């Protein structure tokens, strides 16, 4: 199904490191030829933790039999709502603080029926601009794909390797990021 899972020992190590700095851990799921419904239960022991959150990557949500990497995948609002409701149940049952759900996005088609995505008080939804490129390209993609369809909150991902392999070769700086409208509340460095 084109999935590669980190062993629990690596996830546990990441959680231990985050605990030392009062940080959070975001488990990123790329379902490949599987489904959100099949993948989320495999991490139930982590969803019960207050500092563990979820990211879904529609780029690698493949419909049919096409392997990831050949075309850009897509994720529907119903799949995202399933994740929201699944996490909401964990928050309620375990008396946890709200969870964060990050949805990676760099094309409009990656997320379908976004208006039907329904955040809950237990799950805060961040649509994150996930594409890589030089600063102007990232800003344009953010403004075209994420800002007009934020669902609830917006985010931006910076790639140390891929962004810096572009011309001009530099990362967006904090001032440039925080002057976007709306300003991203979630900034990820990878």
N, C-alpha and C positions, 0 to 999 in steps of 0.2 A: 504493500500500500504506500510505499515511498515515504516512510516515516523513519526517523532515527531518534531514538529516545536516549536522553542522558540517564546514566544509572542513578538510582536513588542516592548513592553515596556522593555523587557530584552535586546534586541538588541540595542535599543535606549540608554539604560543605559551604555552598553559596549562602544558605540560610544562616549558618553559624557566623560567616563573615559579616553578613548584614546585621545580625543581632549585636555584634560588637560596636557598631556605629549607629544603632537604632534606625537602620535602613529598612527598605522594603525589597522584596524579590518579586520579579514579574516572570512568570513561567509563560514562555512563548510557544504556542501550538501552531504547527503547520500540518494540517490534516492530510495532505496528499490525496490519496484515493479513499481515505477513511471519512469519518464524519465528526462534527463537533459532538454529537450525541454519544458516539462511541469512545471518543478520546477523553472527555472531561472526567468520567468516573474513574479512570485509571490514576487520577491524581487526587482523589478524595482526601487522602490523609494530609495533603498540603492545603487544600481549600479551607480546612478547618483551622488553619493557623492565621492569626490576625495580620501578619506582615507579608503574606503571600497573595499575589494578585495574578491576573490573567491577561495575556495578549493573544489576539487571533490574527493570523496573517492570511488574508484572502488571496494573496498572490499564489499561494500554494494549496488552495482549496480547489481541487480538480473535479470536474464533473465528467462522468463517463470513464474512459480508460486512458486518456492522454496523461502521460507522466508529467510531473511538475518540471518547470524549466523550459518547456517547449512553447507554451502560451501562458499568459497571465490568467490566473484563476479568478474566481468570483465567489462572494459569500452573500447570502440573502439576509434580509432583515429577520426572517424567521429563524435562521441559524443563530444570528447574534442574539435575538430575544431568548432563544433557548438557553444560551450561556448566561445571559443576565438573570433569568429566572432560576437557573441552577445555582448560581453563586448567591442569589438573594436568599434561597432556602438555607444555605450554609450559614449565612450571616445571622438569620433569624434563629435557627436551631442552636447555634453555638454562641449566641450573644456577642457577635464580633463587630468591630467597627466596619464601616462600609468598605466594600471591595472596589478596586479599580479594574475596569476592563478597557484595554487599549486595542483599538482596531487600526491596523496598518493600512495605509491607502496612498496610492500615487496616481491612480486613474479613476475616472468616474465609474467605469464599469466594474471595478473591483468590489463595490458594495451596491447591491441592488435594493430598491425600495427603501432607501435610508429613512424616509419620512415615517416608516412603520416601526422603526426601532424605538422601543419604549424603555428608557432608563427607569429604575426603581429607586426608592430612598436608600436601598441597601447596596446599589451598584452604580458607581459613577463612570460614565462612558466618555472615553477620550478617543477622538479620531485623530490619528497621528499621520502627518506627511512623512512617508517612509522612503521616498525615492532619493537616489543619490545624484549628485551633480555639482556644478559650480554654483556659487551663491545666487546669481540672478535666476538660474533655472529652478533652484529650490524655492525661492521666493515666489516665482511665477506659478509653480505647481501648488504651493500652499494656497495662494490666492485663488487659483482656479478650481482646485479639487477639495480642499479641506475647509477653508474659511466659509464658502457658501453653504456647506452641508455639515456643520459641526456636530449635529445631534445634541451634544451637551457641552463638552469641552474640546479644545484643540491641543494638539501636540506636534512636535517636530523632532525628527531623528537626524543626527549628524553622524556621518561615517568617517572615521579617521582615515581609513585606507581609500575607499572609493571616492569620497568627496575630494580628497587631496590628489587623486590621480587625474582630475579634470583640469582644464585650462579656463580661467585662471585657477591656480592651485592654492586654495585657502578654505578654511571653514568659515561659516557665518559666525560673526561675533555676537556676544550677548546683547549688545545694544541693537544690532540689526534684528535679532530674533524678537526681542521684547517690544520693538516698534511695529511688529506685524499686527494687523487688525483682523480678528481678535488676537491678542497676545497669547501665545501658547502657554498653558499652565504645566505642561509635561514636556520636558526636553530630555531626549535620550541620546547618549553618546555610545557608539558601537565601534 
